Amino acid sequence: MPATSCLRRIGGDGGTSCRRPFPGRPGLSQSRLRRSFQTAADRVTANENFLKRQPWFQDFDTWPADAQLGLLGMAWAMGPGGPGQFPRFSAACKSLDFNGAAGECKMNEAGNPGLIPRNRANFTLFSNAAIVLAGEAQGGFQRSLLYYPRVLTTAVDTR
């Protein structure tokens, strides 16, 4: 059963297993899947709360959604204290310079090739946030909308 079908059924008949689309892997029970989602949600919330207490990320709630997701992704990978260890990145975020943040958000990929696509995604997220801020005054973009995975290239969305 596809994972999306399984997700739609969470909360249904608690005894049904969700089969992974990969042969040889055991299925996940709905209760285990529900616990996994709750654990992930709790971790994201804890990371967000920690980050917003740091002076350079205090305006997090006003940031474009793309920048918020980029910072949360970095915190997921490095722990909530990790992004603050990037001084130029932190300074750029504090001043809402998301072009600068895009240039400073790269995590060390040595020994962890999984960070390669994450670094690309974060670059796009912070770059998008800069374009959202630039185009916001012209009515082109909204901070509350997540534009990723789309790569924004203009300050005003004419579509």
C-alpha positions as CSV (number, residue, x, y, z in Angstrom):
1,M,0.0,0.0,0.0
2,P,1.4,3.4,-0.9
3,A,2.5,5.5,2.1
4,T,0.1,8.3,1.1
5,S,-2.8,5.8,1.4
6,C,-1.6,4.7,4.7
7,L,-1.3,8.3,6.0
8,R,-4.8,9.1,5.0
9,R,-6.0,6.1,7.1
10,I,-4.2,7.0,10.3
11,G,-6.8,7.1,13.0
12,G,-8.8,4.4,11.3
13,D,-8.7,0.7,12.2
14,G,-5.7,0.7,14.5
15,G,-4.7,-2.9,13.6
16,T,-3.9,-2.3,9.9
17,S,-0.2,-2.2,8.9
18,C,1.1,0.2,6.4
19,R,3.3,-1.6,3.9
20,R,6.4,0.2,2.8
21,P,6.9,0.3,-1.0
22,F,10.3,-1.3,-0.5
23,P,10.5,-5.1,-0.7
24,G,12.0,-6.9,2.3
25,R,11.2,-4.1,4.8
26,P,8.6,-4.7,7.5
27,G,5.4,-2.7,7.5
28,L,4.7,0.0,10.1
29,S,1.7,-0.3,12.3
30,Q,-0.5,2.8,12.5
31,S,0.4,3.3,16.1
32,R,4.1,3.2,15.4
33,L,3.7,5.6,12.5
34,R,1.6,7.9,14.7
35,R,4.3,7.9,17.4
36,S,7.0,8.5,14.8
37,F,5.2,11.6,13.4
38,Q,4.6,12.8,17.0
39,T,8.2,12.4,17.9
40,A,9.3,14.3,14.8
41,A,6.7,17.1,15.4
42,D,7.9,17.4,19.0
43,R,11.6,17.7,17.9
44,V,10.7,20.4,15.3
45,T,8.8,22.3,17.9
46,A,11.6,22.1,20.5
47,N,14.1,23.2,17.8
48,E,12.0,26.1,16.8
49,N,11.5,27.2,20.4
50,F,15.2,27.0,21.1
51,L,16.1,28.9,17.9
52,K,13.7,31.7,18.6
53,R,15.4,32.4,22.0
54,Q,18.7,33.1,20.2
55,P,19.3,36.8,19.5
56,W,20.0,36.2,15.8
57,F,16.8,34.3,15.1
58,Q,14.4,36.2,17.4
59,D,12.4,37.5,14.4
60,F,11.8,34.0,13.1
61,D,8.1,34.4,13.2
62,T,8.2,37.3,10.7
63,W,10.5,35.5,8.2
64,P,9.3,34.2,4.9
65,A,8.2,30.5,5.2
66,D,11.1,29.4,2.9
67,A,13.7,30.9,5.4
68,Q,11.9,29.3,8.3
69,L,12.1,25.9,6.7
70,G,15.7,26.4,5.8
71,L,16.6,27.2,9.4
72,L,14.6,24.3,10.8
73,G,16.2,21.9,8.3
74,M,19.7,23.0,9.5
75,A,18.6,22.6,13.1
76,W,17.3,19.1,12.3
77,A,20.7,18.1,10.8
78,M,23.0,19.8,13.4
79,G,20.8,20.2,16.4
80,P,19.2,23.5,17.4
81,G,22.5,25.0,18.5
82,G,24.2,24.3,15.2
83,P,23.0,27.2,13.0
84,G,24.2,29.6,15.7
85,Q,27.7,28.3,15.2
86,F,27.8,29.9,11.8
87,P,28.5,33.6,12.7
88,R,28.1,35.1,9.2
89,F,25.0,33.1,8.6
90,S,23.6,34.1,12.0
91,A,24.4,37.8,11.3
92,A,22.7,37.6,7.9
93,C,19.6,36.1,9.4
94,K,19.5,38.8,12.1
95,S,19.5,41.5,9.5
96,L,17.1,39.6,7.2
97,D,19.8,39.3,4.6
98,F,18.6,36.0,3.2
99,N,20.9,36.3,0.1
100,G,23.8,36.4,2.6
101,A,22.3,33.6,4.6
102,A,22.1,31.5,1.4
103,G,25.8,32.0,0.9
104,E,26.6,31.0,4.4
105,C,24.3,28.1,5.1
106,K,26.4,25.3,3.8
107,M,27.0,22.5,6.3
108,N,30.1,20.3,6.1
109,E,29.4,17.4,3.7
110,A,32.6,15.5,4.5
111,G,31.7,12.0,5.5
112,N,27.9,12.8,5.1
113,P,26.9,12.8,1.5
114,G,23.2,13.2,2.6
115,L,24.0,16.8,3.3
116,I,24.7,17.5,-0.4
117,P,21.0,17.7,-1.4
118,R,20.1,19.4,1.9
119,N,22.7,22.1,1.3
120,R,21.2,22.6,-2.2
121,A,17.7,22.8,-0.7
122,N,18.8,25.3,2.0
123,F,20.5,27.5,-0.6
124,T,17.3,27.6,-2.6
125,L,15.1,28.2,0.5
126,F,17.2,31.2,1.7
127,S,17.5,32.5,-1.9
128,N,13.8,32.3,-2.3
129,A,13.3,34.1,1.0
130,A,15.4,37.0,-0.3
131,I,13.3,37.2,-3.4
132,V,10.1,37.0,-1.4
133,L,11.2,40.0,0.7
134,A,12.2,42.0,-2.4
135,G,8.9,41.2,-4.2
136,E,6.6,41.6,-1.2
137,A,6.4,45.4,-1.4
138,Q,5.2,45.0,-5.0
139,G,2.5,42.5,-4.1
140,G,4.3,39.6,-5.8
141,F,5.0,37.2,-3.0
142,Q,3.7,36.5,0.5
143,R,6.0,35.6,3.5
144,S,3.4,33.1,4.8
145,L,3.6,31.0,1.6
146,L,6.2,28.3,1.1
147,Y,7.5,28.5,-2.5
148,Y,10.0,25.6,-2.2
149,P,10.7,23.4,-4.2
150,R,10.1,26.0,-6.8
151,V,13.2,28.1,-7.4
152,L,12.2,31.8,-7.5
153,T,14.1,33.9,-10.0
154,T,12.3,37.3,-10.1
155,A,11.2,39.7,-7.4
156,V,7.6,39.7,-8.7
157,D,5.7,36.6,-9.6
158,T,3.9,37.4,-12.8
159,R,2.1,34.0,-13.1
